[in-house]
Amino acid sequence: MPLTPTAPTIDKQWFQEIAQLRQNNRSALFRDIYFQVVGLFGVGRYAEALILAMSLYENLLQYFVQEKVGLDITMDGAARERSSNLLQNHDRGRLWQYLENYQRKNGDRLFLDTVTRNVLLAALQYALQTSALAGYFEQIEAYHQQRNDVLHQLAGLANIENLQEQVLDALEKVLSQGLPQERLECNPFKHLNHLIDRELEKALKHLN
């Protein structure tokens, strides 16, 4: 006997979710990827989760540099010259001077021939020196190195669960700057699984 079709209200909800993704709504895309990361961590697929988490981090970094600094720059090598010109001319050259004098925590200077995560992070710090947002990104950057150690050197595997919690917490804090809190409290994948389980239980009761 076929399963009873799901209610139209359920279909409408998921059509709305999919429509936002198909329209490349960045907030919806960020939320979707975040919960994919949550799901991958939840089933123990740590390497995949960390790779996706760092991809989300890089995209969020570019997004907030556009939104908070006002610079439409990316790490795309094809746009290197355009991005470099925007950086050099921003705020009458003050940002570029800041970047030239910037020192990373390990003492290294920035490599300014191309746009990297560190250049984006420094630009964000320049614009948001008193904001917690820049601090959250600094935390994730620190986790990025730990992620490299885990994936490439098999180091720190014993601390993978702590890394998971730290990464998700920092990502949630960053996302909360651009998404309503209720959007982060409702995991669409868990909600969908709950609906499927409910419909299957109904079908089994009907068969019995």
C-alpha positions as CSV (number, residue, x, y, z in Angstrom):
1,M,0.0,0.0,0.0
2,P,1.5,3.4,-1.0
3,L,2.3,5.9,1.7
4,T,-0.1,8.8,2.3
5,P,1.1,11.9,0.6
6,T,2.6,14.6,2.9
7,A,0.5,17.6,3.7
8,P,0.7,20.6,1.3
9,T,1.9,22.8,4.1
10,I,5.0,20.7,4.4
11,D,5.6,20.8,0.7
12,K,5.3,24.6,0.7
13,Q,7.9,24.9,3.4
14,W,10.5,22.9,1.6
15,F,9.7,24.6,-1.7
16,Q,10.5,27.9,0.0
17,E,13.7,26.6,1.4
18,I,14.8,25.3,-2.0
19,A,13.7,28.5,-3.8
20,Q,16.0,30.6,-1.6
21,L,19.0,28.3,-2.4
22,R,18.2,28.3,-6.2
23,Q,18.1,32.1,-6.1
24,N,21.6,32.1,-4.6
25,N,20.4,33.9,-1.5
26,R,23.7,34.1,0.4
27,S,22.1,34.0,3.9
28,A,20.2,30.8,2.9
29,L,23.3,29.3,1.4
30,F,25.4,30.0,4.5
31,R,22.7,28.6,6.8
32,D,22.4,25.4,4.6
33,I,26.2,24.8,4.6
34,Y,26.4,25.4,8.3
35,F,23.9,22.7,9.1
36,Q,25.6,20.4,6.6
37,V,28.7,20.9,8.7
38,V,26.7,20.1,11.9
39,G,25.4,17.0,10.3
40,L,28.8,15.7,9.1
41,F,30.3,16.3,12.6
42,G,27.3,14.5,14.1
43,V,28.0,11.3,12.2
44,G,31.7,11.4,12.7
45,R,32.8,12.5,9.2
46,Y,35.3,14.9,10.7
47,A,37.6,15.5,7.7
48,E,34.7,16.3,5.4
49,A,33.1,18.5,8.1
50,L,36.3,20.5,8.6
51,I,36.9,21.0,4.9
52,L,33.3,22.3,4.4
53,A,33.5,24.4,7.6
54,M,36.7,26.2,6.3
55,S,35.1,26.7,2.9
56,L,32.1,28.4,4.7
57,Y,34.6,30.4,6.7
58,E,36.3,31.8,3.6
59,N,33.0,32.7,2.0
60,L,31.8,34.4,5.1
61,L,35.0,36.3,5.4
62,Q,34.6,37.6,1.8
63,Y,31.0,38.4,2.5
64,F,31.6,40.5,5.6
65,V,34.5,42.3,4.0
66,Q,32.0,43.4,1.3
67,E,29.3,44.3,3.9
68,K,31.4,45.8,6.7
69,V,34.4,47.2,4.9
70,G,32.7,48.0,1.6
71,L,35.2,46.2,-0.6
72,D,33.9,43.8,-3.2
73,I,37.1,41.7,-3.3
74,T,37.6,37.9,-3.5
75,M,40.4,35.4,-3.4
76,D,39.8,34.6,-7.1
77,G,43.1,34.8,-8.9
78,A,41.4,36.1,-12.0
79,A,40.3,39.2,-10.2
80,R,43.7,39.8,-8.6
81,E,44.4,43.2,-10.3
82,R,40.9,44.6,-9.6
83,S,41.0,43.5,-6.0
84,S,44.5,44.9,-5.5
85,N,43.4,48.3,-6.9
86,L,40.4,48.4,-4.6
87,L,42.5,47.6,-1.6
88,Q,45.2,50.2,-2.5
89,N,42.6,53.0,-3.0
90,H,40.3,52.3,-0.1
91,D,40.0,55.0,2.5
92,R,42.5,57.2,0.6
93,G,45.2,54.6,0.8
94,R,45.1,54.2,4.6
95,L,43.9,50.6,4.5
96,W,46.8,49.7,2.2
97,Q,49.3,51.4,4.5
98,Y,47.8,49.4,7.4
99,L,48.2,46.1,5.4
100,E,51.8,46.9,4.5
101,N,52.6,47.4,8.2
102,Y,50.4,44.5,9.5
103,Q,52.1,41.7,11.4
104,R,50.4,38.3,11.9
105,K,50.6,36.7,15.3
106,N,53.6,34.6,14.2
107,G,55.4,37.8,13.3
108,D,55.1,37.4,9.5
109,R,54.1,40.2,7.2
110,L,51.2,39.9,4.8
111,F,51.8,38.7,1.3
112,L,50.0,41.4,-0.7
113,D,50.5,40.2,-4.3
114,T,47.2,38.4,-4.1
115,V,44.1,38.4,-1.8
116,T,44.4,35.7,0.8
117,R,42.4,34.8,3.9
118,N,44.9,36.7,6.0
119,V,44.6,39.8,3.8
120,L,40.8,39.7,4.1
121,L,41.0,39.2,7.9
122,A,43.4,42.1,8.3
123,A,41.0,44.3,6.2
124,L,38.1,43.3,8.5
125,Q,40.2,44.1,11.5
126,Y,41.0,47.5,10.1
127,A,37.4,48.4,9.8
128,L,36.1,46.6,12.9
129,Q,38.9,47.0,15.5
130,T,36.4,47.3,18.4
131,S,33.9,44.7,17.1
132,A,33.5,41.2,18.4
133,L,33.0,40.0,14.8
134,A,36.7,40.3,13.8
135,G,37.5,38.4,17.0
136,Y,35.3,35.5,15.9
137,F,37.0,35.3,12.6
138,E,40.4,35.3,14.3
139,Q,39.3,32.3,16.3
140,I,38.3,30.4,13.2
141,E,41.6,31.3,11.5
142,A,43.4,29.7,14.4
143,Y,41.2,26.6,14.0
144,H,42.1,26.6,10.3
145,Q,45.7,25.8,11.2
146,Q,44.6,23.1,13.6
147,R,42.4,21.7,10.8
148,N,45.5,21.5,8.5
149,D,47.4,19.6,11.3
150,V,44.6,17.1,11.6
151,L,44.1,16.5,7.9
152,H,47.6,16.6,6.6
153,Q,49.8,15.6,9.6
154,L,47.4,13.4,11.5
155,A,48.1,15.6,14.5
156,G,45.7,16.4,17.2
157,L,43.2,13.7,16.4
158,A,42.6,13.2,20.1
159,N,41.3,16.8,20.3
160,I,38.9,16.5,17.3
161,E,35.8,16.7,19.4
162,N,36.9,19.9,21.1
163,L,37.8,21.4,17.7
164,Q,34.4,20.5,16.4
165,E,32.7,22.4,19.3
166,Q,35.0,25.4,18.9
167,V,34.5,25.7,15.1
168,L,30.7,25.3,15.3
169,D,30.5,27.9,18.1
170,A,32.6,30.4,16.2
171,L,30.7,29.9,13.0
172,E,27.4,30.3,14.8
173,K,28.5,33.6,16.3
174,V,29.6,34.9,12.9
175,L,26.4,33.8,11.3
176,S,24.3,35.4,14.0
177,Q,25.7,38.7,12.9
178,G,23.8,38.4,9.6
179,L,21.0,35.9,10.3
180,P,18.0,36.0,12.7
181,Q,18.7,33.8,15.7
182,E,15.6,31.7,15.1
183,R,17.1,30.7,11.6
184,L,20.0,29.2,13.4
185,E,18.0,27.4,16.1
186,C,15.9,25.5,13.5
187,N,18.0,22.8,11.8
188,P,16.2,22.1,8.5
189,F,17.8,18.6,8.2
190,K,16.7,17.5,11.6
191,H,13.2,19.0,11.0
192,L,12.9,17.1,7.7
193,N,14.0,13.8,9.3
194,H,11.4,14.4,12.0
195,L,8.7,14.8,9.4
196,I,9.8,11.7,7.5
197,D,9.8,9.6,10.7
198,R,6.3,10.9,11.6
199,E,4.9,10.0,8.1
200,L,6.5,6.6,8.3
201,E,5.0,5.9,11.7
202,K,1.6,6.9,10.4
203,A,2.0,4.6,7.4
204,L,3.1,1.7,9.6
205,K,0.1,2.2,11.9
206,H,-2.2,2.2,8.9
207,L,-0.7,-1.1,7.7
208,N,-1.2,-2.7,11.1
